[in-house]
């Protein structure tokens, strides 16, 4: 079975839009001979997170053709369900790939379905030194071309390689792999260890060969694959959001058993507890002590107009966050075109988004006042706080007027661009008053007076206080990094970060 590092992606959101990777598991095989293709194989897997069953996957692999014309075809379908703040989040995904027997990618199609939002689809075909890439969001496809070089592997190549060319204990092997989720190439690193006693789903233990895998697209994150004496992957495990995640090969009947994951509420389970902050969202300045397990927080937390850092030691940093009010009068800042353009997630040219923007702005002409009105408008219009959607595009939100913080953020960002105000989305942590804890969050920033001014349409307070900790930002442009890559810093800190509130002003 294959255990590709980035084959499938679970968007788990907790008041926020958080993206992180799981690993699909599909059959592995070695070719019987150069002229005889092996039969089509099928494998079923069960997925556990924090000790609870959250889903299953079915994978098939077959070789068609022979000799130089042979193509390895892999198909994987995955179903998962969890809870966020008591609401059930259902995700389905399908990946098909075509690769050469050597593992080089030739064609793929990746679809993520997360009702009620429309499915997102990414597909591509390699033609010589060019990749034709089509990405479809909100039912509207967009095709681009990008350079391609020989030797880039399929996302499901990894385990077939491990069986055909096994690693020896202590050996390290690297190669480039294309990730459909991020629509980009990254470096995969495999490191082999010796055999060790490994607990299986049935409670028994076996001595299995361990291989650790990591990707440059997900720094700080790795998984462990456990292989039997035949080179077949029996189990995959990792630490995700502070919890253990395991994938096991099982029978079809076992894989299709009732899912328990609807009882696993990741929104609650991944909160970072702190001492209560009185009127945290009205604060002007907050000083935090931030600690990360085995990582320097200064390498994760960005500095900018609202955040400064003072390093304490290799695992802790003093973070100062200040509030920047919406300036009035204000002028539009001078930034790159990517912060003003229409994109697949921020459809500035959508007719309904334009109507919302005009209604929100009313008779205001000052950009600062327009931003304030739009923040409040989105807060008032999105009355149905729907946590069952991972991340919808702004056009979908403008139509359905429901969602969580991700939907608030993208709609506000798109509306700002309608009025010529540069915008981007920010990802990080926010203080939840009633829970005395920080949780993942997304908000919006507008460039006014050449500064990025934070706005939070989930709160609608006319700007934000110092109870937001920013980890990343993105223009969500079509030519920039994939939308999901902006969530990687958040995924890396949840479950490993500790926060201490030092002072509040």
HELIX and SHEET records of a PDB file:
HELIX    1   1 UNK A   67  UNK A   69  5                                   3    
HELIX    2   2 UNK A  158  UNK A  164  1                                   7    
HELIX    3   3 UNK A  252  UNK A  255  1                                   4    
HELIX    4   4 UNK A  261  UNK A  263  5                                   3    
HELIX    5   5 UNK A  266  UNK A  269  1                                   4    
HELIX    6   6 UNK A  280  UNK A  282  5                                   3    
HELIX    7   7 UNK A  297  UNK A  299  5                                   3    
HELIX    8   8 UNK A  337  UNK A  339  5                                   3    
HELIX    9   9 UNK A  351  UNK A  361  1                                  11    
HELIX   10  10 UNK A  367  UNK A  381  1                                  15    
HELIX   11  11 UNK A  394  UNK A  400  1                                   7    
HELIX   12  12 UNK A  405  UNK A  418  1                                  14    
HELIX   13  13 UNK A  433  UNK A  435  5                                   3    
HELIX   14  14 UNK A  483  UNK A  487  5                                   5    
HELIX   15  15 UNK A  488  UNK A  493  1                                   6    
SHEET    1   A 2 UNK A   2  UNK A   3  0                                        
SHEET    2   A 2 UNK A  25  UNK A  26 -1                                        
SHEET    1   B 2 UNK A   8  UNK A  11  0                                        
SHEET    2   B 2 UNK A  19  UNK A  22 -1                                        
SHEET    1   C14 UNK A 140  UNK A 147  0                                        
SHEET    2   C14 UNK A 130  UNK A 137 -1                                        
SHEET    3   C14 UNK A 120  UNK A 127 -1                                        
SHEET    4   C14 UNK A 105  UNK A 113 -1                                        
SHEET    5   C14 UNK A  87  UNK A  99 -1                                        
SHEET    6   C14 UNK A  71  UNK A  84 -1                                        
SHEET    7   C14 UNK A  52  UNK A  64 -1                                        
SHEET    8   C14 UNK A  41  UNK A  49 -1                                        
SHEET    9   C14 UNK A 243  UNK A 250 -1                                        
SHEET   10   C14 UNK A 233  UNK A 240 -1                                        
SHEET   11   C14 UNK A 222  UNK A 227 -1                                        
SHEET   12   C14 UNK A 205  UNK A 215 -1                                        
SHEET   13   C14 UNK A 184  UNK A 199 -1                                        
SHEET   14   C14 UNK A 172  UNK A 179 -1                                        
SHEET    1   D 4 UNK A 272  UNK A 273  0                                        
SHEET    2   D 4 UNK A 437  UNK A 448 -1                                        
SHEET    3   D 4 UNK A 423  UNK A 432 -1                                        
SHEET    4   D 4 UNK A 468  UNK A 474 -1                                        
SHEET    1   E 3 UNK A 272  UNK A 273  0                                        
SHEET    2   E 3 UNK A 437  UNK A 448 -1                                        
SHEET    3   E 3 UNK A 451  UNK A 455 -1                                        
SHEET    1   F 4 UNK A 307  UNK A 313  0                                        
SHEET    2   F 4 UNK A 316  UNK A 322 -1                                        
SHEET    3   F 4 UNK A 285  UNK A 292 -1                                        
SHEET    4   F 4 UNK A 497  UNK A 504 -1                                        
END                                                                             
